[in-house]
Amino acid sequence: MPAPILKPSQRDPRDVYPTDRYQPADPVWVYRGGTWCAGVVETASAGAATVTYRPSGSRGTGVDTITASYVLPRAETDPMLDHALH
């Protein structure tokens, strides 16, 4: 599945999973810098998830703590982030 096209504010609230539904190492999309970026969950609680993500087109990574509307499940593999999962 390619990166989502909707901005977080355009998502139907019924489609937004609570952050405590995510587990460490879950692949996710993270909305940062005006675009959806591939990421991996580090930890999650009822209020937010901490995610390592790859800013669009970058080989480096960032880490951020985000709320539910800015994260969603990712099925597409990202070779820069998911190598440890295989």
C-alpha positions as CSV (number, residue, x, y, z in Angstrom):
1,M,0.0,0.0,0.0
2,P,1.5,3.4,-1.0
3,A,1.6,6.3,1.4
4,P,-1.8,7.7,2.4
5,I,-3.1,10.7,0.6
6,L,-5.3,12.2,3.3
7,K,-4.0,14.7,5.8
8,P,-4.6,13.8,9.4
9,S,-7.3,16.4,9.7
10,Q,-9.1,14.7,6.8
11,R,-9.2,11.3,8.3
12,D,-12.5,9.9,9.5
13,P,-12.2,9.6,13.3
14,R,-13.7,6.1,13.2
15,D,-10.7,5.0,11.2
16,V,-8.1,6.3,13.7
17,Y,-6.8,3.5,15.9
18,P,-5.9,4.4,19.5
19,T,-2.2,4.5,19.9
20,D,-2.2,1.7,22.5
21,R,-3.3,-0.7,19.8
22,Y,0.2,-0.5,18.3
23,Q,3.0,-2.8,19.5
24,P,6.8,-2.2,19.4
25,A,8.1,-3.0,15.9
26,D,4.8,-2.4,14.1
27,P,5.3,-0.8,10.7
28,V,3.4,2.4,10.5
29,W,2.9,5.6,8.4
30,V,3.8,8.8,10.3
31,Y,2.6,12.3,9.3
32,R,5.6,14.6,9.6
33,G,6.7,17.7,7.7
34,G,3.5,17.7,5.6
35,T,3.9,14.2,4.3
36,W,3.4,10.6,5.4
37,C,6.7,8.8,6.2
38,A,7.5,5.2,6.8
39,G,8.0,4.4,10.5
40,V,8.3,1.7,13.1
41,V,6.7,1.9,16.6
42,E,9.2,1.9,19.5
43,T,6.6,2.1,22.3
44,A,3.0,3.1,22.7
45,S,0.5,4.1,25.4
46,A,-3.1,5.3,25.5
47,G,-2.0,8.9,24.8
48,A,0.8,8.6,22.2
49,A,3.2,6.4,20.3
50,T,7.0,6.9,20.0
51,V,8.0,6.1,16.4
52,T,11.3,6.0,14.5
53,Y,10.6,7.2,11.0
54,R,12.4,8.0,7.8
55,P,11.8,11.6,6.6
56,S,10.7,11.5,3.0
57,G,13.5,10.5,0.7
58,S,16.1,10.5,3.5
59,R,18.4,7.7,4.4
60,G,18.5,9.0,8.0
61,T,15.8,8.6,10.7
62,G,14.0,10.7,13.2
63,V,12.2,9.8,16.4
64,D,9.1,11.5,17.6
65,T,6.2,11.0,20.0
66,I,2.9,11.4,18.2
67,T,-0.8,11.2,18.8
68,A,-3.2,8.8,17.1
69,S,-4.3,10.9,14.1
70,Y,-0.7,11.2,12.9
71,V,0.0,7.5,12.7
72,L,-1.6,4.6,10.9
73,P,-0.7,1.0,10.0
74,R,1.7,0.4,7.1
75,A,1.7,-2.8,5.0
76,E,4.3,-1.7,2.5
77,T,7.9,-2.7,3.3
78,D,10.5,0.0,3.8
79,P,14.0,-1.5,3.2
80,M,15.7,1.2,5.3
81,L,13.5,0.6,8.4
82,D,12.2,-3.0,8.2
83,H,15.5,-4.8,7.7
84,A,15.5,-5.8,11.4
85,L,12.0,-7.3,11.0
86,H,13.1,-9.9,8.4
